[in-house]
């Protein structure tokens, strides 16, 4: 059983404990109300193409056009109330001449990606720097 107070802050999202959503079938897990992402530079990992941005120097015109069309298809599907089918990740393991090799392939070239991650309430350490919105406005 937890001993958190409603105004305890979360170290993942900065929100109060009371703002978090209870995860069913758990004893004390509360999902952060703000989606968190892992971001980096590389190939497309699959899923929602709108969470990827092809690089201007590392993607061809054809790869950028593939990306534009995939994003437009997702936007159109969502506008019609349909859940789009996740785009595949074309990279993966293959056996070539009896050897396991990892093949890098990306229909969108190289670029910046965001991968959604689930985060849950974790109390903010009192010694941690305050969140920007915690500072009092003295004006």
C-alpha positions in Angstrom: 0.0 0.0 0.0 1.3 3.4 -0.9 1.6 6.4 1.4 1.6 9.1 -1.2 -0.2 12.4 -0.7 -2.4 13.9 -3.4 0.1 16.7 -4.1 3.2 14.6 -4.2 5.0 15.2 -7.5 6.1 12.6 -10.0 9.7 12.5 -11.1 8.6 11.3 -14.6 6.0 13.9 -15.6 6.1 16.5 -12.9 2.3 16.2 -12.2 0.7 15.6 -8.8 0.0 12.0 -7.7 -3.8 12.8 -7.9 -3.4 13.4 -11.6 -2.3 9.9 -12.3 -4.5 7.1 -13.6 -4.9 3.8 -11.6 -3.8 0.7 -13.6 -6.4 -2.0 -13.2 -5.3 -5.3 -11.6 -2.3 -3.8 -9.9 -1.9 -3.0 -6.3 -0.3 0.5 -6.6 0.6 1.4 -10.2 -0.6 4.8 -11.5 0.1 5.7 -15.2 1.5 9.2 -15.9 -1.1 11.4 -17.6 1.6 12.9 -19.9 2.9 10.6 -22.7 6.7 10.2 -22.5 9.0 9.3 -25.4 12.4 7.9 -26.0 13.9 9.8 -28.9 17.0 9.4 -31.1 18.4 9.3 -34.5 18.4 6.3 -36.8 15.9 4.2 -38.9 12.2 3.9 -38.5 11.2 1.5 -35.8 7.7 0.8 -37.2 4.3 1.9 -36.0 3.0 5.5 -36.4 5.1 7.2 -39.1 4.2 10.6 -37.7 6.6 9.8 -34.8 9.5 9.8 -37.3 11.0 12.7 -39.2 13.3 11.9 -42.1 16.6 13.8 -42.1 17.2 16.2 -45.0 20.8 15.0 -45.5 20.2 11.3 -44.8 17.0 10.5 -46.6 16.4 10.5 -50.4 13.6 12.4 -52.0 11.8 9.1 -52.6 12.2 8.2 -48.9 10.8 11.5 -47.8 7.9 11.1 -50.3 7.2 7.6 -48.8 7.1 9.2 -45.4 4.7 12.0 -46.5 2.3 9.5 -48.1 2.4 7.2 -45.0 1.6 10.2 -42.7 -1.2 11.3 -45.0 -2.7 7.8 -44.9 -2.6 7.8 -41.1 -4.2 11.2 -40.9 -7.0 10.2 -43.4 -7.7 6.9 -41.5 -8.0 8.7 -38.2 -10.2 11.4 -39.7 -12.6 8.6 -40.7 -12.5 7.1 -37.2 -10.4 4.1 -38.3 -7.3 2.9 -36.4 -4.5 2.7 -39.0 -2.5 -0.4 -39.5 1.0 0.1 -38.0 3.7 0.6 -40.6 6.2 -2.3 -40.6 9.9 -2.0 -39.6 11.8 -3.4 -42.6 15.0 -4.0 -40.6 15.6 -7.4 -39.0 17.5 -10.6 -38.8 17.9 -12.8 -41.8 19.9 -16.0 -42.5 22.2 -15.5 -45.5 24.5 -18.4 -46.5 23.9 -20.0 -43.1 24.9 -16.9 -41.2 22.6 -14.8 -39.1 22.9 -11.2 -40.2 21.0 -8.0 -39.2 19.8 -6.1 -42.2 19.1 -2.4 -41.9 16.3 -1.2 -44.2 14.1 1.9 -43.8 11.5 3.0 -46.2 11.9 6.5 -44.8 15.7 6.7 -44.7 17.5 7.9 -41.5 16.0 10.6 -39.3 14.7 11.4 -35.8 12.3 9.0 -34.1 10.2 9.0 -31.0 9.2 5.8 -29.3 6.3 6.1 -26.8 7.1 4.6 -23.4 4.8 4.0 -20.5 5.7 5.7 -17.3 4.2 5.4 -13.9 4.1 7.5 -10.7 7.4 7.7 -8.9 7.8 10.2 -6.2 10.0 13.2 -6.9 13.2 13.2 -4.8 13.2 16.3 -2.6 16.8 17.0 -3.5 16.0 17.1 -7.3 15.8 20.4 -9.1 12.3 21.9 -9.1 10.2 21.8 -12.2 10.0 25.2 -14.1 6.3 25.6 -13.2 7.0 25.2 -9.5 8.7 28.6 -9.4 6.5 31.4 -7.9 5.6 34.1 -10.3 6.6 37.3 -8.5 5.5 39.7 -11.2 
